[in-house]
Amino acid sequence: MNGAVELPLGEPELAFRAAGDTHVRRSVLPSGIRVLSEQVPGSRSATIGFWVAVGSRDEHPAESGNPATFGSTHFLEHLLFKGTETRSALDIAVSFDAVGGEHNAVTAKEYTCYYAKVQDRDLPMAIEVLADMFTSSVLDPDDFESERRVILEELAMAGDDPADVANERFFEAVLGTHPLARPIGGDPETIGVATRDAVLEHYRASYRPRDLVVTAAGAVDHDALVAGLSAALETAGWELSETAAPVDRRPAELALVDGRSALTVVERPGEQVNLVLGVPGLVATDERRAVLSVLNTVFGGGMSSRLFQQVRERRGLAYAVYSFAPGYSDAGVFGMYAGCAPKNAATVAALMRTELERLAHHGVTDDELSRAIGYLGGASALALEDSDTRMSRLGRAELALGEFADLDEALRRVGRVTADDVRALAGELADRPFSLVAVGPVDEHAFRSIVDQPDTRPDVA
Amino acid sequence: MNGAVELPLGEPELAFRAAGDTHVRRSVLPSGIRVLSEQVPGSRSATIGFWVAVGSRDEHPAESGNPATFGSTHFLEHLLFKGTETRSALDIAVSFDAVGGEHNAVTAKEYTCYYAKVQDRDLPMAIEVLADMFTSSVLDPDDFESERRVILEELAMAGDDPADVANERFFEAVLGTHPLARPIGGDPETIGVATRDAVLEHYRASYRPRDLVVTAAGAVDHDALVAGLSAALETAGWELSETAAPVDRRPAELALVDGRSALTVVERPGEQVNLVLGVPGLVATDERRAVLSVLNTVFGGGMSSRLFQQVRERRGLAYAVYSFAPGYSDAGVFGMYAGCAPKNAATVAALMRTELERLAHHGVTDDELSRAIGYLGGASALALEDSDTRMSRLGRAELALGEFADLDEALRRVGRVTADDVRALAGELADRPFSLVAVGPVDEHAFRSIVDQPDTRPDVA
């Protein structure tokens, strides 16, 4: 089989051809565990990830009584490295360090993923250790307090990064009260009041067999992966004989974002103003994702893009300038970033907004369209050389998209995008409520004329 | 041939076996151009770099009359993207963007490298465009002024990153008046007074055939590379019939660093204090580089390292904590980094210094030694999957080391390291003048007891 394939949840196994010569297989175990693999011929290493579809958007205020309080999903992710019934934190670290493997985790807005990249011979070890961490973390009370301090340092580090701050505030500005608007790690206050009992309850409720998705790419044999994973989970104490269906995928309906224009200025010392501007975007499963990829490439995706040329090459107003367009299950954002001198901040912000309007009115040239299509094809081919990228694509296919599009099919969709499609989408985006965030030595009066009737959000920083 | 091979400068060609099944070849063209390639069977992409052994250390104050003024090497690197006799800045960007290639450059303390990563079919294009940029940049006066503003923004961005600031100040603290101590990009003042005439003169003096080293790895055929490169350079206007020997490698004698202890505190607002502590290290060609790799791995190289365990795992005092040990032709540094709460800064600094002294007195365990050896082997094997890494290793071999050690030989050297070697080197490092840099909301009194008789450098930030 070829092209895009709906992944039928609950179906025992499905095999289909994927990018290049690789072979993607998917199994659903009786316990509800899903396993997806992509074997890359000739590869001598593998990347494996253990995923759950739980992220910061699934969290609640402490007073709600829900154990998944703000920041607790990221807190839990940290704790899984602190030890199990049979492995100390040092044991876990030594397992990967002794073979030079990479080993980390990421908490996102809609998922959490624990992953490792190792040489082929070390894949059984990686499966065993990740399975143990995933199933058997002890969440020791002393470790809980120590890790609370580590997370507060992580938040402080991000707080000292003005681009990080601007990005977080941008999601809040555009998505308002939507759960995707909240920062992933919580804040010092919510981390300060998190309790071990609640995080433990969150762990038990969210890390069940039916929640688990394992994806692997590179030097991986699917049958051996399924067998090794099952054995490792059972050794770690999981009872896999109970039958269950995997959890349902998160509903993919577009939520109503409370579409107001917002102006957020976080005034603080520094040499630059970090600007993030933009509008609500598209959901991850929107059929116009390919159009948006082309639009984002032409607009702010490389050194030949409109933003780079207008802001940096022609005017020398910024060093870093680009656009971005992440999509989630029921919301998305389309944003532009630039870091610039305070005296130029209003000019740069106005210029970026004008460029979006110009794209909406005049569309893209044929040259730009074909260049963007070439860009997306070439960049994807290079990215797929890494097993990390393939492992992530499988997880995203299973958790967010419900289909796996091989490279050929993905590029066919991009190749069908027309200049009219791009202009229509740009027009739609340019008409949405426009928000602006500025972090640095600047005050909000500079931007009043750029954001229409803004809902100025209080600066809580 | 196998193992480490002295690269005889001026010898027409040398072939030897490299990591895995790859094949490394080196040619010296009559004009003095050096070409090194590593063909990786089965690879569908390639990374190519154009190098010169000119970096920030080769710069001088404006009043010296030398055209390579502080920051001008990095300035020149930016200008090479701005256009040639036959290609505009947009043309250059479009060439790579249209095929989804990666395309960038790096200015370092001892070299500058322009590179591209592309699919195999696009390698001839990459050679042509890079050759044109390297030989035929016009350094247009208007572009010069516009790019001056871009570089000032780049410096401002780095100035807003407290870890960047701490790292730059650390080199100044440890290396004092040595040319390697200076920051790579210059500062706003030196960039402000740079002139187009001087940068043009610097370009003409430093980018001659005898300066050029081209390295490529991945899907690359050596003979085709040499032929394509020669043709591209001649098309761009270079006269290659003149015979010349390559420039001599930079002398690798250890310079006398003015070994004083220094305490540098850059007091500024923020949530964390960024600490960098350490001592003068080893030169790049020191025969104890393998010992230092093992030492650095045990001490601060991974989650099982001493620093990670003592500072983060046991005490929760930092999120990011690690050590580093870069070596240059005639100097090096050994440093430790941590970002922590202001109230813990003195504790963390003292703890890190104590850990170095503990390593000096008690050495490493057999477990730690064998784990570090496993770490270096595994991490190298994973890193060599990327043609980027292989391309960089070839450049470093030619410019800095004068030999190319294949993976097997490199690991043999690491495998011969003993616990006594590590302890002896740790003892030597711990006895060297110790410097400390802190950037954040803290004052110098906190650290007086940690640095012995410090030479407090003025805060010029």
Interface residues (C-beta under 8 A of the other chain):
Chain A: G42 R44 S45 F81 K82 A89 L90 I92 A93 V94 F96 D97 A98 V99 G100 G101 E102 H103 K117 V118 Q119 D122 E145 S146 E147 R148 R149 V150 I151 L152 E153 E154 A156 M157 G159 D160 D161 P162 R268 P269 G270 E271 Q272 G301 G302 M303 S304 S305 F308 Q309 R312 E313 R314 R315 G316 L317 A318 Y319 A320 G339 C340 A341 S370 R371 G374 Y375 L376 G377 G378 A379 S380 A381 L382 E385 D386
Chain B: G42 R44 S45 F81 K82 A89 L90 I92 A93 V94 F96 D97 A98 V99 G100 G101 E102 H103 K117 V118 Q119 D122 E145 S146 E147 R148 R149 V150 I151 L152 E153 E154 A156 M157 G159 D160 D161 P162 R268 P269 G270 E271 Q272 G301 G302 M303 S304 S305 F308 Q309 R312 E313 R314 R315 G316 L317 A318 Y319 A320 G339 C340 A341 S370 R371 G374 Y375 L376 G377 G378 A379 S380 A381 L382 E385 D386
